Amino acid sequence: MMPANPQLDQIFFALSDSTRRAILVRLAEGSATIGELAKPFNISKPAVTKHMKILERADLIDRVVQGRQHTCALSTSALKTAEDWINFHRKFWESRFDSLEKLLKEQ
Amino acid sequence: MNEYETLVIKRNFPASCERLYAMWTTDELLRQWFCPGEDMTIPVAEADAREGGHYLIVMENKDGETYSPSGVYETVVPNEKLVFTWKWADSEVVTRVTLDFRAISDQETELTLTHEGFPAAEMRELHAEGWEGCLSRLAKAA
């Protein structure tokens, strides 16, 4: 059994916002600075920084600081966690179905 | 919801719709099967299968660790359909489970379980895009 994973809550929360999803899609094309990310979304740098913090907490992005320049890149570790999560549920329900079937056959 | 991954599992069971439905909605019956593995027990299985009613299941392993899903019934059509929210204790994530019961005969029922609300599909797509991005950058650098 896999217990509830608190990181997943962060991932779900991070993905619940359309701007943050758009930022991730942009980062999938390659890493970018905060300024580069702010431009197409027509939002302020502090607003982008707030979104980046949420994405960072969910391990969806990595941030590299070089002097005053913050470069963000998509991180794939959280993607694995989400995949494990859905695979866990598939196994969970299949094993439930197995025991339900067994019980019905025995009766 | 189409950006979210949906898990669908379909199986035929050797029972009538009524019997299979009862297996999912009766506390004593749930306790007999809703437990993964021989070494786990179900100290709690409460199912108030009415629209707006709650359910709570507690599974416990031999080390005393508990795993507990709970939620609210959103749609209840006896012997046909059950829709309930699904939330593990200690998690804020709420997903949704739909059960569709379809009679094949008096002795056989097809059950379709749909578990939705996972963000995995969109992330898998990103994953692919991410790798493509990496490879194209690598190609440029090489």
gemmi code that builds the backbone of each chain (N, CA, C; Angstrom):
import gemmi

chains = {
    "A": [
        ("MET", (0.828, -1.206, 0.000), (0.000, 0.000, 0.000), (0.857, 1.249, 0.000)),
        ("MET", (0.383, 2.226, -0.704), (1.086, 3.501, -0.757), (0.259, 4.515, 0.027)),
        ("PRO", (0.860, 5.113, 1.043), (0.100, 6.115, 1.793), (-0.104, 7.373, 0.953)),
        ("ALA", (-0.959, 8.238, 1.411), (-1.174, 9.506, 0.714), (0.155, 10.245, 0.586)),
        ("ASN", (0.358, 10.869, -0.529), (1.617, 11.530, -0.796), (1.421, 13.042, -0.761)),
        ("PRO", (1.993, 13.707, 0.253), (1.756, 15.147, 0.378), (2.278, 15.941, -0.828)),
        ("GLN", (3.304, 15.391, -1.496), (3.843, 16.111, -2.654), (2.789, 16.228, -3.761)),
        ("LEU", (1.921, 15.199, -3.835), (0.871, 15.217, -4.853), (-0.098, 16.377, -4.661)),
        ("ASP", (-0.357, 16.684, -3.388), (-1.233, 17.820, -3.114), (-0.650, 19.091, -3.716)),
        ("GLN", (0.670, 19.212, -3.561), (1.358, 20.397, -4.106), (1.286, 20.394, -5.630)),
        ("ILE", (1.448, 19.208, -6.222), (1.405, 19.104, -7.678), (0.009, 19.471, -8.187)),
        ("PHE", (-1.026, 18.904, -7.555), (-2.407, 19.203, -7.970), (-2.686, 20.697, -7.835)),
        ("PHE", (-2.267, 21.251, -6.720), (-2.516, 22.676, -6.490), (-1.786, 23.504, -7.547)),
        ("ALA", (-0.532, 23.158, -7.793), (0.270, 23.900, -8.778), (-0.381, 23.855, -10.153)),
        ("LEU", (-0.952, 22.713, -10.508), (-1.532, 22.545, -11.850), (-2.955, 23.083, -11.963)),
        ("SER", (-3.509, 23.528, -10.844), (-4.907, 23.985, -10.873), (-5.050, 25.385, -11.469)),
        ("ASP", (-3.924, 26.037, -11.791), (-3.959, 27.410, -12.298), (-3.494, 27.453, -13.752)),
        ("SER", (-4.271, 28.132, -14.603), (-3.959, 28.120, -16.041), (-2.638, 28.829, -16.361)),
        ("THR", (-2.322, 29.898, -15.624), (-1.047, 30.585, -15.871), (0.126, 29.662, -15.559)),
        ("ARG", (0.010, 28.937, -14.459), (1.106, 28.028, -14.093), (1.237, 26.886, -15.107)),
        ("ARG", (0.109, 26.413, -15.614), (0.194, 25.366, -16.650), (0.876, 25.917, -17.894)),
        ("ALA", (0.530, 27.171, -18.248), (1.149, 27.801, -19.421), (2.654, 27.991, -19.209)),
        ("ILE", (3.030, 28.348, -17.991), (4.463, 28.507, -17.676), (5.189, 27.178, -17.883)),
        ("LEU", (4.570, 26.089, -17.441), (5.196, 24.764, -17.592), (5.344, 24.391, -19.070)),
        ("VAL", (4.296, 24.694, -19.839), (4.367, 24.396, -21.272), (5.502, 25.196, -21.910)),
        ("ARG", (5.626, 26.478, -21.496), (6.720, 27.311, -22.004), (8.074, 26.706, -21.603)),
        ("LEU", (8.185, 26.240, -20.360), (9.465, 25.695, -19.879), (9.796, 24.354, -20.538)),
        ("ALA", (8.756, 23.671, -21.033), (9.006, 22.408, -21.734), (9.803, 22.656, -23.007)),
        ("GLU", (9.720, 23.880, -23.510), (10.495, 24.228, -24.729), (11.947, 24.539, -24.395)),
        ("GLY", (12.199, 24.800, -23.126), (13.560, 25.117, -22.720), (13.526, 26.051, -21.519)),
        ("SER", (14.653, 26.163, -20.806), (14.672, 26.985, -19.602), (14.546, 28.467, -19.954)),
        ("ALA", (14.128, 29.250, -18.970), (13.889, 30.673, -19.208), (14.114, 31.453, -17.921)),
        ("THR", (14.408, 32.736, -18.076), (14.547, 33.589, -16.898), (13.163, 34.089, -16.496)),
        ("ILE", (13.073, 34.626, -15.259), (11.798, 35.151, -14.757), (11.268, 36.222, -15.719)),
        ("GLY", (12.165, 37.093, -16.188), (11.770, 38.164, -17.109), (11.186, 37.613, -18.393)),
        ("GLU", (11.838, 36.606, -18.947), (11.351, 35.979, -20.189), (9.983, 35.337, -19.984)),
        ("LEU", (9.792, 34.785, -18.781), (8.506, 34.122, -18.497), (7.391, 35.146, -18.302)),
        ("ALA", (7.740, 36.290, -17.712), (6.726, 37.319, -17.414), (6.169, 37.937, -18.688)),
        ("LYS", (7.034, 38.124, -19.684), (6.668, 38.869, -20.906), (5.409, 38.338, -21.615)),
        ("PRO", (5.377, 37.080, -22.071), (4.206, 36.641, -22.849), (2.917, 36.578, -22.035)),
        ("PHE", (3.026, 36.498, -20.714), (1.827, 36.352, -19.889), (1.267, 37.692, -19.444)),
        ("ASN", (1.984, 38.773, -19.793), (1.498, 40.107, -19.463), (1.238, 40.257, -17.960)),
        ("ILE", (2.104, 39.665, -17.160), (1.975, 39.840, -15.716), (3.312, 40.305, -15.162)),
        ("SER", (3.259, 40.869, -13.961), (4.463, 41.452, -13.371), (5.458, 40.374, -12.950)),
        ("LYS", (6.708, 40.800, -12.807), (7.747, 39.864, -12.338), (7.405, 39.277, -10.965)),
        ("PRO", (6.946, 40.119, -9.990), (6.584, 39.523, -8.692), (5.487, 38.466, -8.815)),
        ("ALA", (4.525, 38.693, -9.736), (3.445, 37.708, -9.910), (4.019, 36.404, -10.454)),
        ("VAL", (4.949, 36.510, -11.409), (5.590, 35.300, -11.939), (6.362, 34.604, -10.833)),
        ("THR", (7.092, 35.389, -10.047), (7.882, 34.808, -8.957), (6.987, 34.021, -8.000)),
        ("LYS", (5.795, 34.548, -7.738), (4.851, 33.862, -6.846), (4.444, 32.500, -7.458)),
        ("HIS", (4.156, 32.528, -8.752), (3.804, 31.270, -9.434), (4.979, 30.288, -9.406)),
        ("MET", (6.201, 30.834, -9.613), (7.381, 29.971, -9.652), (7.600, 29.298, -8.303)),
        ("LYS", (7.309, 30.028, -7.226), (7.493, 29.451, -5.884), (6.575, 28.249, -5.697)),
        ("ILE", (5.345, 28.386, -6.196), (4.373, 27.287, -6.070), (4.814, 26.094, -6.914)),
        ("LEU", (5.311, 26.383, -8.116), (5.792, 25.300, -8.997), (7.037, 24.632, -8.405)),
        ("GLU", (7.868, 25.438, -7.781), (9.105, 24.940, -7.179), (8.795, 24.022, -5.995)),
        ("ARG", (7.810, 24.429, -5.197), (7.416, 23.645, -4.026), (6.885, 22.276, -4.452)),
        ("ALA", (6.274, 22.222, -5.633), (5.734, 20.957, -6.151), (6.803, 20.165, -6.893)),
        ("ASP", (8.033, 20.687, -6.892), (9.143, 20.037, -7.605), (8.906, 19.963, -9.109)),
        ("LEU", (8.085, 20.863, -9.631), (7.815, 20.847, -11.072), (8.880, 21.638, -11.838)),
        ("ILE", (9.571, 22.487, -11.135), (10.654, 23.237, -11.792), (11.897, 23.287, -10.902)),
        ("ASP", (13.014, 23.519, -11.539), (14.272, 23.790, -10.838), (14.632, 25.239, -11.115)),
        ("ARG", (15.231, 25.885, -10.122), (15.633, 27.261, -10.321), (17.144, 27.369, -10.099)),
        ("VAL", (17.844, 27.958, -11.040), (19.282, 28.153, -10.906), (19.546, 29.648, -10.778)),
        ("VAL", (20.264, 30.030, -9.716), (20.554, 31.445, -9.503), (21.997, 31.734, -9.885)),
        ("GLN", (22.171, 32.632, -10.836), (23.514, 33.078, -11.227), (23.550, 34.582, -11.072)),
        ("GLY", (24.176, 35.047, -9.990), (24.161, 36.471, -9.708), (22.734, 36.923, -9.457)),
        ("ARG", (22.257, 37.895, -10.242), (20.896, 38.391, -10.051), (19.922, 37.672, -10.980)),
        ("GLN", (20.480, 36.822, -11.838), (19.661, 36.136, -12.845), (19.114, 34.809, -12.296)),
        ("HIS", (17.792, 34.662, -12.334), (17.173, 33.401, -11.936), (16.701, 32.679, -13.189)),
        ("THR", (17.250, 31.500, -13.448), (16.810, 30.728, -14.609), (15.994, 29.536, -14.132)),
        ("CYS", (14.846, 29.326, -14.778), (13.957, 28.234, -14.381), (13.938, 27.164, -15.457)),
        ("ALA", (13.872, 25.914, -15.012), (13.807, 24.794, -15.958), (12.775, 23.792, -15.471)),
        ("LEU", (12.158, 23.094, -16.402), (11.190, 22.060, -16.068), (11.919, 20.899, -15.383)),
        ("SER", (11.343, 20.396, -14.314), (11.929, 19.247, -13.636), (11.022, 18.039, -13.850)),
        ("THR", (11.603, 16.896, -14.092), (10.779, 15.727, -14.424), (10.496, 14.811, -13.232)),
        ("SER", (11.102, 15.108, -12.072), (10.940, 14.182, -10.937), (9.478, 14.094, -10.484)),
        ("ALA", (8.783, 15.243, -10.483), (7.389, 15.245, -10.024), (6.491, 14.485, -10.991)),
        ("LEU", (6.893, 14.451, -12.257), (6.088, 13.743, -13.258), (6.060, 12.252, -12.935)),
        ("LYS", (7.184, 11.752, -12.490), (7.300, 10.348, -12.097), (6.370, 10.075, -10.917)),
        ("THR", (6.330, 10.986, -9.954), (5.466, 10.822, -8.787), (4.003, 10.702, -9.208)),
        ("ALA", (3.578, 11.546, -10.153), (2.191, 11.514, -10.601), (1.890, 10.203, -11.323)),
        ("GLU", (2.863, 9.732, -12.085), (2.672, 8.480, -12.806), (2.558, 7.310, -11.820)),
        ("ASP", (3.436, 7.314, -10.804), (3.373, 6.282, -9.765), (2.009, 6.292, -9.085)),
        ("TRP", (1.469, 7.490, -8.889), (0.189, 7.675, -8.191), (-0.950, 7.005, -8.953)),
        ("ILE", (-0.995, 7.240, -10.246), (-2.088, 6.655, -11.027), (-1.889, 5.143, -11.168)),
        ("ASN", (-0.643, 4.700, -11.291), (-0.377, 3.263, -11.345), (-0.773, 2.575, -10.053)),
        ("PHE", (-0.559, 3.269, -8.940), (-0.960, 2.733, -7.643), (-2.473, 2.492, -7.611)),
        ("HIS", (-3.245, 3.459, -8.108), (-4.701, 3.302, -8.094), (-5.165, 2.193, -9.031)),
        ("ARG", (-4.497, 2.061, -10.163), (-4.857, 0.979, -11.083), (-4.677, -0.378, -10.385)),
        ("LYS", (-3.511, -0.542, -9.735), (-3.242, -1.802, -9.018), (-4.228, -1.994, -7.875)),
        ("PHE", (-4.511, -0.910, -7.174), (-5.432, -0.968, -6.040), (-6.797, -1.496, -6.488)),
        ("TRP", (-7.364, -0.891, -7.544), (-8.700, -1.307, -7.986), (-8.680, -2.709, -8.587)),
        ("GLU", (-7.615, -3.046, -9.301), (-7.562, -4.387, -9.885), (-7.512, -5.453, -8.799)),
        ("SER", (-6.767, -5.170, -7.729), (-6.705, -6.161, -6.645), (-8.044, -6.217, -5.897)),
        ("ARG", (-8.746, -5.057, -5.801), (-10.095, -5.060, -5.179), (-11.042, -5.899, -6.030)),
        ("PHE", (-10.948, -5.714, -7.339), (-11.816, -6.489, -8.242), (-11.532, -7.979, -8.108)),
        ("ASP", (-10.250, -8.326, -7.968), (-9.874, -9.737, -7.793), (-10.552, -10.322, -6.562)),
        ("SER", (-10.463, -9.615, -5.429), (-11.037, -10.209, -4.214), (-12.561, -10.211, -4.256)),
        ("LEU", (-13.144, -9.216, -4.916), (-14.606, -9.204, -5.052), (-15.064, -10.392, -5.902)),
        ("GLU", (-14.331, -10.626, -6.967), (-14.664, -11.746, -7.849), (-14.530, -13.078, -7.103)),
        ("LYS", (-13.447, -13.190, -6.348), (-13.188, -14.412, -5.586), (-14.318, -14.669, -4.588)),
        ("LEU", (-14.697, -13.620, -3.875), (-15.762, -13.733, -2.874), (-17.080, -14.153, -3.522)),
        ("LEU", (-17.411, -13.566, -4.665), (-18.670, -13.891, -5.343), (-18.675, -15.339, -5.835)),
        ("LYS", (-17.506, -15.825, -6.246), (-17.417, -17.208, -6.727), (-17.540, -18.207, -5.587)),
        ("GLU", (-17.004, -17.811, -4.416), (-17.044, -18.717, -3.257), (-18.453, -18.879, -2.721)),
        ("GLN", (-19.260, -17.809, -2.835), (-20.585, -17.822, -2.191), (-21.612, -18.643, -2.963)),
    ],
    "B": [
        ("MET", (-12.323, 18.915, -17.649), (-11.574, 17.834, -17.012), (-10.711, 17.077, -18.028)),
        ("ASN", (-10.804, 17.432, -19.315), (-10.150, 16.574, -20.302), (-8.616, 16.636, -20.257)),
        ("GLU", (-8.072, 17.569, -19.492), (-6.624, 17.585, -19.377), (-6.155, 16.628, -18.275)),
        ("TYR", (-7.104, 15.993, -17.609), (-6.753, 15.079, -16.537), (-6.829, 13.623, -16.998)),
        ("GLU", (-5.992, 12.846, -16.397), (-5.981, 11.417, -16.707), (-7.189, 10.725, -16.082)),
        ("THR", (-7.795, 9.816, -16.816), (-8.909, 9.035, -16.304), (-8.525, 7.562, -16.323)),
        ("LEU", (-8.791, 6.904, -15.212), (-8.483, 5.490, -15.084), (-9.783, 4.712, -15.245)),
        ("VAL", (-9.824, 3.802, -16.206), (-11.047, 3.027, -16.441), (-10.728, 1.542, -16.326)),
        ("ILE", (-11.491, 0.848, -15.496), (-11.324, -0.607, -15.359), (-12.697, -1.262, -15.512)),
        ("LYS", (-12.761, -2.250, -16.377), (-14.028, -2.908, -16.674), (-13.869, -4.400, -16.394)),
        ("ARG", (-14.882, -5.005, -15.746), (-14.813, -6.444, -15.517), (-16.218, -7.026, -15.351)),
        ("ASN", (-16.391, -8.273, -15.754), (-17.664, -8.968, -15.542), (-17.581, -9.781, -14.256)),
        ("PHE", (-18.628, -9.694, -13.450), (-18.665, -10.429, -12.188), (-19.817, -11.439, -12.202)),
        ("PRO", (-19.591, -12.598, -11.563), (-20.637, -13.635, -11.550), (-21.696, -13.339, -10.493)),
        ("ALA", (-22.474, -12.298, -10.715), (-23.525, -11.920, -9.771), (-24.530, -11.019, -10.476)),
        ("SER", (-25.716, -10.930, -9.913), (-26.723, -10.018, -10.470), (-26.315, -8.580, -10.140)),
        ("CYS", (-26.907, -7.612, -10.832), (-26.668, -6.191, -10.544), (-26.953, -5.880, -9.076)),
        ("GLU", (-28.086, -6.425, -8.584), (-28.516, -6.156, -7.211), (-27.474, -6.634, -6.206)),
        ("ARG", (-26.971, -7.836, -6.469), (-25.995, -8.430, -5.548), (-24.670, -7.659, -5.595)),
        ("LEU", (-24.224, -7.329, -6.788), (-22.962, -6.608, -6.944), (-23.072, -5.210, -6.333)),
        ("TYR", (-24.211, -4.575, -6.545), (-24.440, -3.240, -5.986), (-24.395, -3.299, -4.452)),
        ("ALA", (-25.012, -4.346, -3.904), (-25.016, -4.517, -2.443), (-23.595, -4.682, -1.901)),
        ("MET", (-22.739, -5.344, -2.679), (-21.342, -5.547, -2.272), (-20.631, -4.204, -2.041)),
        ("TRP", (-21.031, -3.183, -2.797), (-20.395, -1.866, -2.713), (-21.064, -0.940, -1.704)),
        ("THR", (-22.263, -1.285, -1.273), (-23.025, -0.309, -0.487), (-23.442, -0.824, 0.889)),
        ("THR", (-23.058, -2.046, 1.236), (-23.437, -2.606, 2.539), (-22.176, -2.776, 3.384)),
        ("ASP", (-22.186, -2.202, 4.571), (-20.996, -2.194, 5.426), (-20.387, -3.580, 5.617)),
        ("GLU", (-21.242, -4.549, 6.019), (-20.740, -5.907, 6.325), (-20.125, -6.558, 5.090)),
        ("LEU", (-20.739, -6.315, 3.931), (-20.232, -6.922, 2.701), (-18.928, -6.249, 2.249)),
        ("LEU", (-18.886, -4.929, 2.349), (-17.664, -4.196, 1.987), (-16.463, -4.711, 2.774)),
        ("ARG", (-16.738, -4.966, 4.063), (-15.663, -5.393, 4.960), (-15.065, -6.739, 4.538)),
        ("GLN", (-15.844, -7.509, 3.747), (-15.370, -8.832, 3.338), (-14.393, -8.809, 2.166)),
        ("TRP", (-14.382, -7.707, 1.428), (-13.510, -7.738, 0.252), (-12.689, -6.467, 0.007)),
        ("PHE", (-13.092, -5.355, 0.643), (-12.435, -4.093, 0.302), (-11.113, -3.918, 1.045)),
        ("CYS", (-10.274, -4.922, 0.961), (-9.049, -4.880, 1.744), (-7.935, -5.534, 0.950)),
        ("PRO", (-6.893, -4.791, 0.600), (-5.856, -5.381, -0.240), (-4.977, -6.332, 0.558)),
        ("GLY", (-4.944, -7.582, 0.138), (-4.019, -8.531, 0.758), (-4.595, -9.217, 1.981)),
        ("GLU", (-4.078, -10.417, 2.243), (-4.550, -11.255, 3.339), (-4.142, -10.674, 4.690)),
        ("ASP", (-3.004, -9.934, 4.690), (-2.468, -9.484, 5.973), (-3.037, -8.119, 6.386)),
        ("MET", (-4.122, -7.705, 5.718), (-4.739, -6.435, 6.106), (-6.161, -6.677, 6.607)),
        ("THR", (-6.606, -5.785, 7.486), (-7.977, -5.890, 7.989), (-8.714, -4.581, 7.709)),
        ("ILE", (-10.020, -4.627, 7.869), (-10.844, -3.429, 7.688), (-11.594, -3.147, 8.980)),
        ("PRO", (-10.981, -2.400, 9.897), (-11.672, -2.114, 11.156), (-12.935, -1.265, 10.933)),
        ("VAL", (-12.938, -0.427, 9.890), (-14.099, 0.444, 9.660), (-14.511, 0.400, 8.195)),
        ("ALA", (-15.791, 0.154, 7.946), (-16.375, 0.321, 6.616), (-17.792, 0.824, 6.820)),
        ("GLU", (-17.982, 2.091, 6.549), (-19.302, 2.700, 6.723), (-19.705, 3.330, 5.407)),
        ("ALA", (-20.837, 2.912, 4.874), (-21.294, 3.436, 3.591), (-22.747, 3.870, 3.700)),
        ("ASP", (-22.948, 5.160, 3.701), (-24.306, 5.713, 3.734), (-24.652, 6.095, 2.295)),
        ("ALA", (-25.011, 5.066, 1.512), (-25.155, 5.247, 0.061), (-26.447, 5.962, -0.319)),
        ("ARG", (-26.479, 7.244, 0.036), (-27.553, 8.132, -0.410), (-26.863, 9.357, -0.975)),
        ("GLU", (-27.502, 10.060, -1.901), (-26.864, 11.256, -2.445), (-26.613, 12.231, -1.303)),
        ("GLY", (-25.369, 12.668, -1.156), (-24.984, 13.527, -0.047), (-24.485, 12.746, 1.160)),
        ("GLY", (-24.696, 11.428, 1.156), (-24.233, 10.579, 2.261), (-22.726, 10.365, 2.196)),
        ("HIS", (-22.118, 9.999, 3.328), (-20.662, 9.808, 3.393), (-20.311, 8.325, 3.442)),
        ("TYR", (-19.084, 8.027, 3.057), (-18.550, 6.699, 3.322), (-17.166, 6.868, 3.924)),
        ("LEU", (-16.758, 5.880, 4.671), (-15.427, 5.899, 5.281), (-14.940, 4.459, 5.386)),
        ("ILE", (-13.735, 4.229, 4.888), (-13.142, 2.901, 4.988), (-11.764, 3.041, 5.626)),
        ("VAL", (-11.484, 2.200, 6.599), (-10.149, 2.197, 7.201), (-9.544, 0.814, 7.006)),
        ("MET", (-8.408, 0.781, 6.321), (-7.685, -0.471, 6.132), (-6.457, -0.432, 7.030)),
        ("GLU", (-6.153, -1.574, 7.643), (-5.026, -1.586, 8.577), (-4.132, -2.768, 8.277)),
        ("ASN", (-2.808, -2.517, 8.209), (-1.895, -3.632, 7.979), (-1.412, -4.191, 9.315)),
        ("LYS", (-0.586, -5.237, 9.242), (-0.215, -5.932, 10.484), (0.681, -5.079, 11.389)),
        ("ASP", (1.279, -4.018, 10.844), (2.077, -3.112, 11.670), (1.222, -2.001, 12.290)),
        ("GLY", (-0.076, -2.073, 12.048), (-0.975, -1.074, 12.632), (-1.076, 0.212, 11.825)),
        ("GLU", (-0.460, 0.225, 10.624), (-0.566, 1.423, 9.775), (-1.923, 1.414, 9.086)),
        ("THR", (-2.560, 2.573, 9.046), (-3.886, 2.629, 8.438), (-3.875, 3.445, 7.142)),
        ("TYR", (-4.743, 3.025, 6.235), (-4.947, 3.710, 4.959), (-6.440, 3.916, 4.835)),
        ("SER", (-6.823, 5.147, 4.661), (-8.254, 5.411, 4.780), (-8.797, 6.336, 3.698)),
        ("PRO", (-9.570, 5.769, 2.780), (-10.282, 6.614, 1.835), (-11.671, 6.985, 2.364)),
        ("SER", (-12.125, 8.172, 2.007), (-13.474, 8.575, 2.389), (-14.007, 9.528, 1.337)),
        ("GLY", (-15.297, 9.793, 1.390), (-15.880, 10.713, 0.423), (-17.382, 10.819, 0.564)),
        ("VAL", (-17.970, 11.455, -0.423), (-19.404, 11.746, -0.417), (-20.028, 11.148, -1.678)),
        ("TYR", (-21.196, 10.539, -1.523), (-21.923, 10.020, -2.695), (-22.583, 11.182, -3.428)),
        ("GLU", (-22.254, 11.321, -4.700), (-22.823, 12.419, -5.498), (-24.026, 11.956, -6.320)),
        ("THR", (-23.945, 10.739, -6.859), (-25.062, 10.175, -7.617), (-25.296, 8.757, -7.116)),
        ("VAL", (-26.538, 8.451, -6.792), (-26.881, 7.106, -6.333), (-28.124, 6.632, -7.090)),
        ("VAL", (-27.935, 5.697, -8.007), (-29.056, 5.070, -8.709), (-28.942, 3.580, -8.390)),
        ("PRO", (-29.745, 3.092, -7.427), (-29.580, 1.709, -6.964), (-29.499, 0.698, -8.119)),
        ("ASN", (-28.506, -0.176, -8.011), (-28.274, -1.275, -8.970), (-27.828, -0.800, -10.354)),
        ("GLU", (-27.587, 0.524, -10.499), (-27.173, 1.041, -11.805), (-25.894, 1.872, -11.755)),
        ("LYS", (-25.891, 2.849, -10.857), (-24.794, 3.809, -10.897), (-24.486, 4.381, -9.521)),
        ("LEU", (-23.190, 4.522, -9.259), (-22.728, 5.166, -8.032), (-21.613, 6.125, -8.406)),
        ("VAL", (-21.726, 7.367, -7.948), (-20.621, 8.315, -8.134), (-20.252, 8.843, -6.756)),
        ("PHE", (-18.981, 8.732, -6.399), (-18.560, 9.240, -5.096), (-17.179, 9.880, -5.183)),
        ("THR", (-16.960, 10.868, -4.342), (-15.633, 11.484, -4.284), (-14.710, 10.546, -3.521)),
        ("TRP", (-13.428, 10.709, -3.754), (-12.426, 9.806, -3.184), (-11.270, 10.631, -2.637)),
        ("LYS", (-11.042, 10.521, -1.336), (-9.955, 11.291, -0.729), (-9.255, 10.423, 0.305)),
        ("TRP", (-7.946, 10.253, 0.150), (-7.179, 9.515, 1.149), (-6.969, 10.410, 2.357)),
        ("ALA", (-7.011, 9.830, 3.565), (-6.712, 10.591, 4.775), (-5.300, 11.156, 4.634)),
        ("ASP", (-5.040, 12.307, 5.188), (-3.729, 12.969, 5.129), (-3.434, 13.544, 3.747)),
        ("SER", (-4.406, 13.581, 2.864), (-4.188, 14.186, 1.555), (-5.308, 15.165, 1.275)),
        ("GLU", (-4.971, 16.221, 0.555), (-5.993, 17.200, 0.199), (-6.595, 16.880, -1.168)),
        ("VAL", (-5.981, 15.926, -1.868), (-6.412, 15.631, -3.230), (-7.763, 14.906, -3.234)),
        ("VAL", (-8.716, 15.468, -3.948), (-10.020, 14.818, -4.081), (-10.206, 14.382, -5.528)),
        ("THR", (-10.374, 13.094, -5.731), (-10.649, 12.566, -7.065), (-12.082, 12.018, -7.052)),
        ("ARG", (-12.517, 11.440, -8.166), (-13.908, 10.989, -8.231), (-13.984, 9.592, -8.839)),
        ("VAL", (-14.824, 8.747, -8.224), (-14.997, 7.376, -8.713), (-16.442, 7.202, -9.194)),
        ("THR", (-16.601, 6.642, -10.392), (-17.928, 6.332, -10.926), (-18.014, 4.827, -11.165)),
        ("LEU", (-19.079, 4.207, -10.675), (-19.313, 2.780, -10.911), (-20.571, 2.643, -11.765)),
        ("ASP", (-20.452, 1.963, -12.885), (-21.611, 1.678, -13.732), (-21.870, 0.184, -13.739)),
        ("PHE", (-23.074, -0.201, -13.349), (-23.462, -1.619, -13.299), (-24.352, -1.919, -14.505)),
        ("ARG", (-23.963, -2.917, -15.303), (-24.769, -3.271, -16.474), (-25.027, -4.774, -16.469)),
        ("ALA", (-26.297, -5.140, -16.465), (-26.659, -6.559, -16.415), (-26.323, -7.243, -17.734)),
        ("ILE", (-25.588, -8.341, -17.655), (-25.332, -9.175, -18.833), (-26.395, -10.273, -18.846)),
        ("SER", (-26.660, -10.820, -17.644), (-27.735, -11.802, -17.442), (-28.126, -11.722, -15.967)),
        ("ASP", (-28.971, -12.643, -15.518), (-29.364, -12.663, -14.102), (-28.182, -12.997, -13.196)),
        ("GLN", (-27.189, -13.627, -13.797), (-26.055, -14.121, -13.015), (-24.748, -13.402, -13.322)),
        ("GLU", (-24.798, -12.432, -14.223), (-23.553, -11.775, -14.617), (-23.775, -10.274, -14.813)),
        ("THR", (-22.829, -9.497, -14.257), (-22.918, -8.042, -14.364), (-21.579, -7.479, -14.804)),
        ("GLU", (-21.658, -6.532, -15.740), (-20.434, -5.836, -16.147), (-20.303, -4.581, -15.286)),
        ("LEU", (-19.154, -4.456, -14.650), (-18.911, -3.288, -13.810), (-17.807, -2.444, -14.455)),
        ("THR", (-18.098, -1.153, -14.639), (-17.078, -0.231, -15.158), (-16.744, 0.771, -14.065)),
        ("LEU", (-15.489, 0.784, -13.685), (-15.030, 1.734, -12.680), (-14.224, 2.825, -13.385)),
        ("THR", (-14.623, 4.060, -13.166), (-13.893, 5.197, -13.739), (-13.381, 6.054, -12.591)),
        ("HIS", (-12.078, 6.187, -12.503), (-11.489, 7.018, -11.448), (-10.834, 8.196, -12.138)),
        ("GLU", (-11.334, 9.401, -11.876), (-10.826, 10.553, -12.624), (-10.379, 11.684, -11.704)),
        ("GLY", (-9.650, 12.597, -12.315), (-9.171, 13.750, -11.562), (-7.674, 13.720, -11.337)),
        ("PHE", (-6.999, 12.776, -11.969), (-5.535, 12.725, -11.861), (-4.916, 13.713, -12.849)),
        ("PRO", (-3.886, 14.387, -12.477), (-3.285, 15.343, -13.411), (-2.284, 14.689, -14.351)),
        ("ALA", (-2.224, 13.391, -14.364), (-1.089, 12.718, -15.006), (-1.024, 12.903, -16.523)),
        ("ALA", (-2.179, 12.974, -17.195), (-2.165, 13.040, -18.663), (-1.424, 14.275, -19.147)),
        ("GLU", (-1.813, 15.391, -18.574), (-1.180, 16.635, -18.974), (0.314, 16.600, -18.677)),
        ("MET", (0.642, 15.985, -17.534), (2.038, 15.948, -17.138), (2.827, 15.022, -18.040)),
        ("ARG", (2.189, 13.946, -18.474), (2.873, 13.014, -19.361), (3.208, 13.717, -20.674)),
        ("GLU", (2.253, 14.534, -21.126), (2.461, 15.301, -22.346), (3.651, 16.259, -22.181)),
        ("LEU", (3.658, 16.924, -21.025), (4.764, 17.831, -20.732), (6.075, 17.071, -20.714)),
        ("HIS", (6.012, 15.897, -20.143), (7.188, 15.057, -20.043), (7.769, 14.828, -21.435)),
        ("ALA", (6.876, 14.438, -22.365), (7.312, 14.186, -23.737), (7.884, 15.455, -24.352)),
        ("GLU", (7.142, 16.556, -24.169), (7.626, 17.829, -24.720), (8.964, 18.209, -24.105)),
        ("GLY", (9.073, 17.950, -22.803), (10.308, 18.282, -22.101), (11.490, 17.535, -22.693)),
        ("TRP", (11.271, 16.255, -22.951), (12.353, 15.460, -23.520), (12.697, 15.916, -24.928)),
        ("GLU", (11.660, 16.222, -25.707), (11.912, 16.714, -27.056), (12.738, 17.990, -27.019)),
        ("GLY", (12.347, 18.872, -26.097), (13.080, 20.128, -25.920), (14.542, 19.879, -25.586)),
        ("CYS", (14.756, 18.956, -24.647), (16.121, 18.602, -24.238), (16.915, 18.093, -25.431)),
        ("LEU", (16.286, 17.201, -26.201), (16.994, 16.580, -27.319), (17.312, 17.602, -28.415)),
        ("SER", (16.365, 18.519, -28.646), (16.648, 19.505, -29.698), (17.750, 20.441, -29.249)),
        ("ARG", (17.782, 20.747, -27.943), (18.870, 21.619, -27.441), (20.195, 20.868, -27.530)),
        ("LEU", (20.140, 19.585, -27.217), (21.352, 18.765, -27.281), (21.858, 18.700, -28.727)),
        ("ALA", (20.908, 18.532, -29.663), (21.276, 18.465, -31.074), (21.949, 19.769, -31.522)),
        ("LYS", (21.388, 20.890, -31.018), (21.971, 22.187, -31.372), (23.374, 22.330, -30.795)),
        ("ALA", (23.547, 21.837, -29.554), (24.820, 21.994, -28.859), (25.885, 21.084, -29.445)),
        ("ALA", (25.462, 19.928, -29.960), (26.424, 18.919, -30.419), (27.084, 19.326, -31.746)),
    ],
}
model = gemmi.Model(1)
for chain_id, residues in chains.items():
    chain = gemmi.Chain(chain_id)
    for i, (resn, *xyz) in enumerate(residues, 1):
        res = gemmi.Residue()
        res.name, res.seqid = resn, gemmi.SeqId(i, " ")
        for name, pos in zip(("N", "CA", "C"), xyz):
            atom = gemmi.Atom()
            atom.name, atom.element = name, gemmi.Element(name[0])
            atom.pos, atom.b_iso = gemmi.Position(*pos), 0.0
            res.add_atom(atom)
        chain.add_residue(res)
    model.add_chain(chain)
structure = gemmi.Structure()
structure.add_model(model)
structure.setup_entities()
